[in-house]
């Protein structure tokens, strides 16, 4: 009875907070990937908290902090022994969470390699690297790494085929979307590449997935389409011209689920026959990013700007407010009591910052100060101002280095050393997480 009374008091207090400020919520992290384990737990990355976490069916969450600081966990994969593997994009490592919770990290013996998409295939792990290495790498269970440079551009997505090979989309960026060159390729277990389709100019394929029926799906933002290639190699293109398929997943019925993080701000489903259904997210600025189709038919996705994990069940959104940012201690939360009163100060700070951002976003303009014109002139060539304003970081140096590589790939003039220092200094001063 005491526990029930405590829970009722907690819920009442939280409802009071929510009523006072309708946008009030735990806002702790951005998640880049999901994977469901054999027990139905959902694992996800936490970039801001530098951890990988497991959410049980009741909503309780256990976080596993990564030993390397600022590792930037990105992609997840489960092997046949129940180990969770994750890529550390910034640290240049792979990590493993064993079933007993022990974390082991493996530094990549490849200079400049930043691991991105990761999957488990047979007795090996495969992952893409970028933006400079432009390779697919295989790691066997003895820790041996084999690098296979892409024949064109860089690998934008990978998916495992039934015969042990990989399907890979390749992208050769151009200065404009019309100049981008796309390829669909296969990489066999011996490391041999085969270009299956040279898609030509105006193609930027991504989000390749293989269904249980052998059909291959992908999205192509440059063409404004979602495509399905059946087992007989017949391709059907379904138009989706007004948005961006950020990430995608296939369910057991062969439907292509995706999240659109542009102004549409929605979750969508394309059926094998080409029927498109969309569900706008509550609010208008969530920025959905990672998505996964679970075995029970639910779809789960993250929001980069609202920092929530959401479950979509039969047309209903269920929000999980996973309060893990600024934790002093890591502990398991019981019975879904996720958003706790002890985080009230953190929540209040985040909401104060959010109010400042909302004011700034009304004009989508940068603070008038030395460096503003350079940031506006260079950053807004490829990015929307609202995305930059909402993506505040503790240190912008790493992000600017990544952007330098992307600028080079696009054939645009790179920032000079002086411009780089000016941009980093401006963003760190005015768009840091501490201000």
C-alpha positions in Angstrom: 0.0 0.0 0.0 2.8 2.4 0.9 4.4 1.7 -2.5 1.1 2.3 -4.3 0.7 5.6 -2.4 4.2 6.6 -3.4 3.4 5.9 -7.0 0.2 7.9 -6.9 2.0 10.8 -5.3 4.7 10.6 -7.9 2.2 10.5 -10.8 0.3 13.4 -9.3 3.4 15.5 -9.0 4.5 14.8 -12.5 1.1 15.6 -13.9 1.2 18.9 -12.0 4.6 19.7 -13.7 3.2 18.7 -17.1 0.1 20.8 -16.6 2.1 23.8 -15.6 4.2 23.6 -18.8 2.7 21.4 -21.5 6.1 20.8 -23.1 7.7 19.8 -19.8 9.4 16.4 -20.1 12.6 14.6 -19.4 14.8 15.6 -22.3 18.0 13.6 -22.0 19.5 12.2 -25.2 19.5 11.5 -28.8 19.4 7.9 -30.0 20.8 6.7 -33.3 19.8 3.0 -33.4 17.6 0.3 -31.9 17.9 -3.5 -31.8 15.5 -6.0 -30.1 17.0 -9.0 -28.3 15.6 -12.5 -27.9 13.8 -11.6 -24.7 12.0 -8.6 -26.3 14.2 -5.9 -24.6 15.0 -3.0 -26.8 18.6 -1.7 -26.8 19.4 1.8 -27.9 22.3 4.2 -28.1 22.6 7.4 -26.0 24.9 9.8 -27.5 24.6 12.6 -25.0 25.0 10.3 -22.0 27.7 8.2 -23.7 26.0 4.9 -23.0 24.1 2.1 -24.5 20.9 1.2 -22.7 18.3 -1.6 -22.5 14.6 -0.9 -22.1 12.4 -3.7 -20.9 8.8 -4.2 -21.9 7.6 -2.4 -18.8 9.6 0.7 -19.7 12.3 0.2 -17.1 15.8 1.2 -18.4 19.3 0.0 -17.5 22.1 2.1 -18.9 25.7 0.8 -19.6 28.2 3.7 -19.6 30.9 3.4 -22.2 34.4 3.5 -20.7 35.8 5.8 -23.4 34.6 9.4 -22.9 32.7 11.1 -25.7 32.8 7.8 -27.8 29.6 8.8 -29.7 27.8 5.4 -29.9 26.0 5.0 -33.2 24.9 1.6 -34.5 24.0 -1.7 -32.7 24.0 -5.4 -33.5 23.4 -8.6 -31.6 25.4 -11.7 -32.3 24.3 -15.3 -31.9 25.7 -15.6 -28.3 23.6 -12.7 -27.0 26.4 -10.1 -27.0 25.4 -6.6 -27.9 27.9 -4.8 -30.2 28.0 -1.1 -30.8 30.1 1.2 -32.9 31.9 4.2 -31.3 32.0 6.7 -34.2 34.1 9.3 -32.5 36.5 7.0 -30.6 37.2 4.7 -33.6 36.3 1.6 -31.7 33.8 -1.3 -31.4 32.3 -2.1 -28.1 30.6 -5.2 -26.7 28.2 -5.7 -23.8 28.3 -9.3 -22.7 25.1 -11.0 -21.2 26.5 -10.4 -17.7 26.9 -6.6 -18.5 30.6 -6.5 -18.9 31.8 -4.0 -21.5 34.8 -4.6 -23.7 36.2 -2.2 -26.3 38.2 -3.0 -29.4 40.2 -0.2 -31.0 40.2 -0.3 -34.8 43.7 -0.8 -36.2 42.8 1.4 -39.2 44.0 5.0 -39.2 41.2 7.5 -39.4 38.4 4.9 -39.5 35.1 6.0 -37.9 32.7 3.0 -37.7 29.1 3.8 -38.6 26.5 1.1 -39.7 27.1 -2.2 -37.9 25.6 -5.7 -38.4 26.3 -9.2 -37.3 26.5 -11.8 -40.1 27.5 -15.4 -39.4 30.5 -15.5 -37.1 31.7 -12.0 -38.0 30.8 -8.3 -37.6 30.6 -6.0 -40.6 30.6 -2.2 -40.4 31.0 0.8 -42.7 33.5 3.5 -42.1 33.6 7.1 -43.1 33.7 9.8 -44.1 37.3 9.5 -45.3 38.0 5.8 -45.4 35.0 4.8 -47.5 35.3 1.1 -46.8 33.4 -1.9 -45.3 35.3 -3.7 -42.6 34.9 -7.3 -41.4 35.9 -8.3 -37.9 36.0 -12.0 -37.0 35.6 -13.3 -33.5 39.4 -13.6 -33.0 39.6 -9.8 -33.4 41.0 -9.8 -37.0 40.0 -6.9 -39.1 39.8 -7.0 -42.9 39.2 -3.8 -44.8 37.4 -3.8 -48.2 37.5 -0.3 -50.0 34.3 0.6 -51.8 34.7 0.7 -55.6 32.8 4.0 -55.8 32.0 6.7 -53.3 31.3 5.6 -49.8 28.9 3.0 -48.3 25.7 4.7 -47.2 23.9 1.6 -45.8 24.3 -2.2 -45.6 22.0 -5.1 -45.1 22.7 -8.9 -44.7 21.6 -11.3 -47.5 20.6 -14.9 -46.8 23.7 -16.3 -48.6 26.1 -14.5 -46.2 26.8 -11.7 -48.6 26.0 -8.0 -48.0 23.9 -5.6 -49.9 25.5 -2.1 -49.9 24.3 1.2 -51.2 27.2 3.4 -52.4 27.1 7.2 -52.8 29.4 9.5 -54.7 28.3 12.9 -53.6 28.2 15.9 -55.9 27.9 19.6 -55.3 24.2 19.3 -55.9 21.7 16.4 -55.5 21.4 16.3 -59.3 25.2 15.5 -59.5 25.2 12.8 -56.9 25.9 9.3 -58.2 24.4 6.2 -56.7 25.2 2.5 -56.9 23.6 -0.7 -55.6 26.3 -3.4 -54.8 26.9 -6.8 -53.3 29.9 -7.7 -51.2 30.5 -11.4 -50.8 32.1 -13.2 -47.8 35.5 -13.3 -49.7 35.5 -9.5 -49.9 34.7 -9.3 -53.6 32.5 -6.4 -54.8 29.9 -6.6 -57.6 28.0 -3.5 -58.9 24.4 -4.7 -59.3 23.0 -1.4 -60.5 24.8 1.8 -61.6 22.0 4.2 -60.8 23.5 7.2 -62.5 23.4 10.9 -61.7 20.7 12.3 -59.5 20.7 9.3 -57.2 21.6 9.0 -53.5 20.4 5.6 -52.3 20.2 4.8 -48.5 18.4 2.6 -46.0 18.8 -0.7 -47.8 16.8 -3.6 -46.2 16.1 -7.2 -47.2 12.7 -8.6 -46.4 11.8 -12.2 -45.5 10.4 -12.6 -49.1 13.8 -11.7 -50.5 12.7 -8.3 -51.7 15.1 -5.4 -51.4 14.0 -2.0 -50.2 15.8 1.3 -50.3 15.1 5.0 -50.2 16.5 7.6 -52.6 16.2 11.2 -51.5 17.6 12.6 -54.7 14.9 10.8 -56.7 12.2 11.5 -54.1 11.3 7.8 -54.0 11.1 4.6 -52.0 12.0 1.6 -54.1 11.3 -2.1 -53.9 13.2 -4.7 -55.9 11.6 -8.2 -55.7 13.4 -11.6 -55.8 13.0 -11.6 -59.6 15.0 -8.3 -59.8 12.0 -6.2 -60.9 12.0 -2.7 -59.3 9.0 -0.6 -58.5 9.5 3.0 -57.5 7.0 4.6 -55.1 7.1 8.4 -55.1 7.9 10.3 -51.9 9.1 13.6 -53.2 8.3 16.1 -50.4 10.3 14.6 -47.5 13.4 12.8 -46.3 13.4 9.2 -45.2 15.9 9.5 -42.3 15.9 5.9 -41.3 13.8 2.8 -42.0 12.9 -0.7 -40.9 11.0 -3.7 -42.3 8.2 -5.5 -40.4 7.4 -9.2 -40.6 4.7 -8.4 -43.3 7.2 -6.7 -45.6 6.1 -3.1 -44.9 8.7 -0.4 -45.1 8.5 1.8 -42.0 10.3 5.1 -42.0 10.7 8.3 -40.1 10.8 11.7 -41.8 12.7 14.3 -39.9 12.0 17.2 -42.3 9.2 19.7 -41.8 6.8 16.7 -42.2 7.9 15.3 -38.8 6.1 12.0 -39.2 6.3 8.2 -39.1 5.3 6.5 -42.3 4.6 3.0 -43.8 4.9 1.9 -47.4 3.3 -1.4 -48.2 4.7 -3.9 -50.8 1.9 -2.8 -53.1 2.8 0.9 -52.8 0.2 2.1 -50.3 1.6 5.0 -48.2 0.2 5.7 -44.7 1.6 8.5 -42.6 1.1 9.6 -39.0 2.3 13.1 -38.0 4.1 13.2 -34.6 2.6 15.1 -31.7 4.1 18.6 -31.8 6.0 19.9 -34.7 9.7 19.7 -33.9 10.5 16.2 -32.7 13.1 15.3 -35.3 12.5 11.5 -35.5 15.7 9.7 -36.2 16.1 6.0 -35.3 13.3 3.4 -36.0 12.7 -0.3 -35.5 9.9 -2.7 -36.2 9.5 -5.1 -33.2 8.4 -8.7 -33.4 5.0 -8.0 -31.7 4.1 -5.6 -34.4 4.9 -2.3 -32.6 7.2 0.3 -34.1 9.6 2.1 -31.9 11.4 5.4 -32.7 13.5 8.1 -31.2 13.2 11.9 -31.4 16.4 13.8 -31.6 15.0 17.1 -30.3 12.5 15.9 -27.8 14.8 13.2 -26.5 12.0 10.6 -26.2 11.6 7.0 -27.1 8.2 6.4 -28.6 6.2 3.2 -29.2 3.7 3.3 -32.0 0.9 0.7 -31.4 -2.1 0.3 -33.7 -2.1 4.0 -34.5 -1.4 5.2 -31.0 1.8 6.9 -29.8 3.1 5.9 -26.4 5.9 8.1 -25.1 8.7 6.8 -22.8 10.5 9.7 -21.0 13.8 8.1 -20.3 15.5 10.3 -17.8 19.1 9.3 -18.0 20.9 12.6 -18.7 23.2 13.9 -15.9 22.8 10.8 -13.8 24.9 10.7 -10.7 24.5 7.0 -10.4 23.4 4.3 -12.8 20.5 2.2 -11.5 17.6 0.3 -12.9 14.2 2.0 -12.8 11.4 -0.2 -11.6 8.0 -0.8 -13.3 8.2 2.0 -15.8 8.6 4.8 -13.2 11.0 6.5 -15.6 10.6 10.2 -15.2 11.5 10.8 -11.5 11.2 13.8 -9.3 14.9 13.8 -8.5 15.5 15.0 -12.1 13.2 18.0 -11.6 16.2 20.5 -11.5 17.6 19.0 -14.7 14.3 19.2 -16.4 13.8 22.8 -15.3 17.2 23.7 -16.7 16.4 22.0 -20.0 13.1 23.7 -20.3 14.6 27.1 -19.7 17.1 26.4 -22.5 14.3 25.2 -24.7 12.4 28.5 -24.2 15.5 30.4 -25.3 15.8 28.1 -28.4 12.1 28.7 -29.3 12.7 32.4 -29.3 15.8 32.0 -31.5 14.0 29.7 -33.8 11.2 32.2 -34.5 13.6 33.9 -36.8 16.0 31.0 -37.4 18.8 33.5 -37.1 22.2 33.3 -35.4 23.2 35.7 -32.6 24.7 38.9 -33.9 28.4 38.7 -33.0 31.8 38.3 -34.6 31.7 35.0 -36.6 27.9 35.2 -37.4 28.3 36.0 -41.1 30.9 33.2 -41.6 28.7 30.6 -39.9 25.7 31.7 -41.8 27.5 31.8 -45.1 29.2 28.4 -44.8 27.0 26.3 -42.5 23.7 27.2 -44.2 25.0 26.0 -47.6 24.1 22.5 -46.5 22.1 22.8 -43.3 18.9 24.5 -42.1 19.5 27.0 -39.3 16.9 25.3 -37.1 18.9 22.1 -37.2 22.1 23.8 -36.0 20.3 25.8 -33.3 18.7 22.6 -31.9 21.9 20.5 -32.1 23.8 22.3 -29.3 26.9 20.5 -28.2 29.5 20.7 -25.4 32.2 21.2 -28.0 31.7 21.8 -31.7 35.2 20.9 -32.8 34.5 17.3 -33.7 31.3 18.2 -35.6 33.2 20.8 -37.6 35.9 18.2 -38.5 33.2 15.9 -39.8 31.7 18.7 -41.8 35.1 19.5 -43.3 35.3 16.0 -44.7 31.7 16.3 -46.1 32.6 19.7 -47.7 35.6 18.1 -49.4 33.5 15.2 -50.7 31.0 17.6 -52.1 33.7 19.5 -54.0 33.2 22.7 -52.0 36.1 24.8 -50.7 37.1 23.7 -47.2 37.3 26.0 -44.3 40.7 27.6 -43.8 42.4 27.1 -40.4 41.4 30.7 -39.4 37.8 30.1 -40.6 37.7 26.8 -38.7 38.8 28.5 -35.5 36.3 31.3 -35.9 33.3 28.9 -36.6 34.2 26.6 -33.6 34.8 29.6 -31.3 31.5 31.2 -32.3 29.4 28.1 -31.9 31.0 27.1 -28.6 30.4 30.5 -27.2 26.8 31.0 -28.2 25.4 27.5 -29.0 27.1 25.4 -26.3 24.9 23.2 -24.0 26.0 25.3 -21.1 24.5 28.5 -22.3 
